[in-house]
Each structure stands twice: as structure tokens, then as C-alpha cells.
Amino acid sequence: MNRREVLQRTAMVLGYAITGPALTGLLQGCKAAPDLNYTPAFFTKEQALLVAELAEVLIPKTSTPGAKDAGVPAFIDGMLHEVYPQADKDRVIKGLTAFDEEAKKTYGDAFALCKPEEQKALVKKHHEEALSKGAGDASFGWWRAGSGGEKPFILEMKELTLIGFFTSQPGATEVLQYNQAPGPFKGCVPLTEVGKAWAT
């Protein structure tokens, strides 16, 4: 029996007299979680859903593919799993947890289940805070080794999202200007097209 069936049967038993808080609690479980189109190697499913939604806020689908379409969430998961040292992995998980806790505290839901406008508002808030911290630093690298600070979580996610997107096939070929290298082989080209012969 799923939650919708529980809600329907409870309503029938109680003569449709379900209080507001009880109804809210039952409906909360009926929310459809976003789809996850890969199996995480590093993140838990809940963390992977958060990363996927966050990446999509940073690069949403428009007339070109968004972060999810480009496989960015799987890229971030793979980078953390295969490349990042343990200290950096721990720092990212700490940031993810704090970010999700703030979403729950502010909007009453995990970030992945928040409304799109709520997700955007939280990302914007964190992004603006991170940028204001580095406003006086010309190198914009106040978090780097020896600087005494850590890279803000939102900038870490933004960096990984941008790298993942612009190194993906959709990002490289549909958003950036793409010049295939090496180019196509043309075995016989008329001299009029080339303009002059190539040196050998």
C-alpha cells in the first residue's frame, strides 16, 4: 500500500475529517523525488539527487542541454570518487550536509525536493555570500593552500559543474564553438579550393 492509498483509506474511515497537520504529513511522503539517471559511486542516493538539482540550477536546460542532460552529476560523482583526496571528499560532504540542512530549515524540505524558485533562492544566497568574501582579493583565491580559508561549497560545486558541462559532448559541441581536431580527411581537393599546393 502506498501513501496515497493510506491517505484515501484514512479519509474514508474518518469521514474525510483529516486535520491540516496530519494531511500535510501524509502528503509530504507523496512528493515525487527527482529522477537520478546514473548509479552513484561516491555519493549516497540523497546526496546525488542534491548534486543533480544543484548542478541543474547552475546550468539549467534552455534551448541547449542543461547540466543533467550533459551528465554533469555523474561527472562530479566520478571526480570525487576517483580523483579527490580524502580530506577534500570530507569537505565536500560536510558542505553538502550543511547546504541540505539549511534547505530543510528554511523551506521545510531537502534541497532536491524544494520548489525550483526555492532552490534558486538558496543557491543565489550562497553564491553571493561566497563572492562577497572574496571581493577584496584580486586573485579571487582566498581559499587556496596557505590562505587560511576553505573554498566555499557553492564555488566548489560551480567549478565542478562548469568543468563537467564544458567538457561534455553537448557542452563542447552545442554551447561552445566547436572545431573538430583533427579535421576531416579530404583525399582529393581541387586546387581552386585550396588556393595553393601544400609543401611536402
SULNOR-V650245 format. One record per residue. N is the residue number from 0. BURIAL is I if it has 24 or more other C-alpha atoms within 12 Angstrom, else O. Layout:
n=N burial=BURIAL
n=N burial=BURIAL
//
This chain:
n=0 burial=O
n=1 burial=O
n=2 burial=O
n=3 burial=O
n=4 burial=O
n=5 burial=O
n=6 burial=I
n=7 burial=O
n=8 burial=O
n=9 burial=O
n=10 burial=O
n=11 burial=O
n=12 burial=O
n=13 burial=O
n=14 burial=O
n=15 burial=O
n=16 burial=O
n=17 burial=O
n=18 burial=O
n=19 burial=O
n=20 burial=O
n=21 burial=O
n=22 burial=O
n=23 burial=O
n=24 burial=O
n=25 burial=O
n=26 burial=O
n=27 burial=O
n=28 burial=O
n=29 burial=O
n=30 burial=O
n=31 burial=O
n=32 burial=O
n=33 burial=I
n=34 burial=O
n=35 burial=I
n=36 burial=O
n=37 burial=O
n=38 burial=O
n=39 burial=I
n=40 burial=O
n=41 burial=I
n=42 burial=I
n=43 burial=O
n=44 burial=O
n=45 burial=I
n=46 burial=I
n=47 burial=I
n=48 burial=I
n=49 burial=I
n=50 burial=I
n=51 burial=I
n=52 burial=I
n=53 burial=I
n=54 burial=I
n=55 burial=I
n=56 burial=I
n=57 burial=I
n=58 burial=I
n=59 burial=I
n=60 burial=O
n=61 burial=O
n=62 burial=O
n=63 burial=O
n=64 burial=I
n=65 burial=I
n=66 burial=I
n=67 burial=I
n=68 burial=I
n=69 burial=I
n=70 burial=I
n=71 burial=I
n=72 burial=I
n=73 burial=I
n=74 burial=I
n=75 burial=I
n=76 burial=I
n=77 burial=O
n=78 burial=I
n=79 burial=I
n=80 burial=O
n=81 burial=O
n=82 burial=O
n=83 burial=O
n=84 burial=O
n=85 burial=O
n=86 burial=O
n=87 burial=O
n=88 burial=I
n=89 burial=O
n=90 burial=O
n=91 burial=I
n=92 burial=I
n=93 burial=O
n=94 burial=I
n=95 burial=I
n=96 burial=I
n=97 burial=O
n=98 burial=I
n=99 burial=I
n=100 burial=O
n=101 burial=I
n=102 burial=I
n=103 burial=O
n=104 burial=O
n=105 burial=O
n=106 burial=O
n=107 burial=O
n=108 burial=I
n=109 burial=I
n=110 burial=I
n=111 burial=I
n=112 burial=I
n=113 burial=I
n=114 burial=O
n=115 burial=O
n=116 burial=O
n=117 burial=I
n=118 burial=I
n=119 burial=I
n=120 burial=O
n=121 burial=I
n=122 burial=I
n=123 burial=O
n=124 burial=O
n=125 burial=I
n=126 burial=I
n=127 burial=O
n=128 burial=O
n=129 burial=I
n=130 burial=O
n=131 burial=O
n=132 burial=O
n=133 burial=O
n=134 burial=O
n=135 burial=O
n=136 burial=O
n=137 burial=O
n=138 burial=O
n=139 burial=O
n=140 burial=O
n=141 burial=O
n=142 burial=O
n=143 burial=O
n=144 burial=O
n=145 burial=O
n=146 burial=O
n=147 burial=O
n=148 burial=O
n=149 burial=I
n=150 burial=I
n=151 burial=I
n=152 burial=I
n=153 burial=I
n=154 burial=I
n=155 burial=I
n=156 burial=I
n=157 burial=I
n=158 burial=O
n=159 burial=I
n=160 burial=I
n=161 burial=I
n=162 burial=I
n=163 burial=I
n=164 burial=I
n=165 burial=I
n=166 burial=O
n=167 burial=I
n=168 burial=I
n=169 burial=I
n=170 burial=I
n=171 burial=O
n=172 burial=O
n=173 burial=O
n=174 burial=O
n=175 burial=O
n=176 burial=O
n=177 burial=O
n=178 burial=O
n=179 burial=O
n=180 burial=O
n=181 burial=O
n=182 burial=O
n=183 burial=O
n=184 burial=O
n=185 burial=O
n=186 burial=O
n=187 burial=O
n=188 burial=O
n=189 burial=O
n=190 burial=O
n=191 burial=O
n=192 burial=O
n=193 burial=O
n=194 burial=O
n=195 burial=O
n=196 burial=O
n=197 burial=O
n=198 burial=O
n=199 burial=O
//
